[in-house]
Amino acid sequence: MKSLTSILPRQYNWADVPVENIGEGIERQMIVGDALMVCRLRFAPRVVTPAHDHPHEQITFIEQGRVLFTIENEERVMQAGDVLHFPSGCWHGATMLDEEVVLIDIFTPIREDFLRQP
């Protein structure tokens, strides 16, 4: 049986979560659980994330701004309030449009590659 402290929720505020600069015009914050992680990303206008895929399931919530997503061979403009679900292995990339963009990405399982980055 799990201890009481292991089943109680942990509370976070993004203002208190460390910010890391992971590329020109890209900042990331991470909250990591046992089997999933949440990342808050802030992008400068016109930043491009190259198309890629990964074995992780991903849900992306657009908190602020507009993004041109390339998903497989289709392009979609998404905006604040929109949510995307990327199944494992889905080919995707994004181009930030003319304003700052804030995204919330949820991954399962945990992106171990993110934890190894300096």
C-alpha positions in Angstrom: 0.0 0.0 0.0 1.3 3.5 -0.8 2.0 5.9 2.0 -0.4 8.8 2.4 2.3 11.3 1.3 2.8 9.5 -2.0 -0.9 9.7 -2.9 -1.5 13.4 -2.0 -1.4 15.9 -4.8 1.6 18.2 -5.2 0.8 21.9 -5.9 2.8 24.0 -8.2 2.7 27.6 -9.5 4.4 28.3 -12.9 5.9 31.5 -11.3 7.9 29.2 -9.0 9.0 26.6 -11.6 12.6 27.1 -12.9 12.8 28.4 -16.5 15.5 27.0 -18.8 16.5 28.5 -22.1 16.6 25.6 -24.6 17.2 27.5 -27.8 17.0 30.9 -29.3 13.6 32.3 -28.4 12.5 29.2 -26.5 12.0 28.9 -22.8 10.8 25.7 -21.0 9.5 24.9 -17.6 8.9 21.3 -16.5 6.9 19.5 -13.8 7.7 15.8 -13.7 5.6 13.1 -12.2 6.0 9.3 -12.0 4.6 8.5 -15.4 3.9 11.8 -17.1 5.3 15.3 -17.4 3.9 18.8 -18.1 6.1 21.4 -20.0 5.2 25.0 -20.3 7.0 26.5 -23.3 7.3 30.2 -24.3 8.3 30.9 -27.9 9.3 34.2 -29.5 7.5 35.1 -32.7 8.5 33.2 -35.9 10.4 30.4 -34.0 10.3 27.1 -35.9 10.4 23.7 -34.3 11.5 21.2 -36.9 9.1 18.3 -37.7 9.8 15.2 -35.7 8.1 12.2 -34.1 8.6 10.4 -30.8 7.2 7.3 -29.0 5.5 9.5 -26.4 1.8 10.4 -26.5 1.4 14.2 -26.3 -1.3 16.7 -25.6 -0.7 20.3 -26.5 -2.8 23.2 -25.2 -2.2 26.6 -26.8 -2.4 29.0 -23.9 -1.4 32.2 -25.9 -0.7 33.1 -29.5 -1.2 31.4 -32.9 0.8 28.5 -34.3 1.0 26.9 -37.7 1.3 23.2 -37.0 2.5 20.7 -39.6 0.9 17.3 -38.8 1.9 14.5 -41.1 1.2 16.2 -44.5 -1.4 18.7 -43.3 -1.0 22.3 -42.0 -3.4 23.7 -39.3 -3.4 27.1 -37.7 -4.2 26.8 -34.0 -4.8 29.6 -31.5 -5.3 30.2 -27.8 -7.8 27.7 -26.3 -7.1 25.0 -28.9 -5.9 21.5 -27.8 -4.1 18.9 -30.0 -3.6 15.2 -29.2 -0.6 13.7 -30.9 -0.6 9.8 -30.7 2.7 8.1 -30.4 4.7 8.2 -33.6 2.7 11.2 -35.1 5.0 13.4 -37.3 4.6 17.0 -36.3 6.3 20.4 -36.2 5.3 24.0 -35.5 6.0 27.6 -36.7 5.1 30.4 -34.3 3.3 33.1 -36.1 3.5 36.9 -35.5 3.3 37.0 -31.7 4.7 35.3 -28.6 3.3 31.8 -28.1 2.8 29.9 -24.8 2.1 26.1 -25.0 1.4 23.5 -22.4 2.7 20.1 -23.5 1.8 16.9 -21.6 3.8 13.8 -22.3 3.5 10.2 -21.3 5.7 8.4 -20.7 8.2 11.0 -19.4 10.5 12.5 -22.0 13.8 11.2 -20.5 15.6 13.1 -23.3 14.3 16.4 -21.8 15.7 15.5 -18.4 19.2 14.9 -19.8 19.4 18.3 -21.5 21.7 20.8 -19.8 
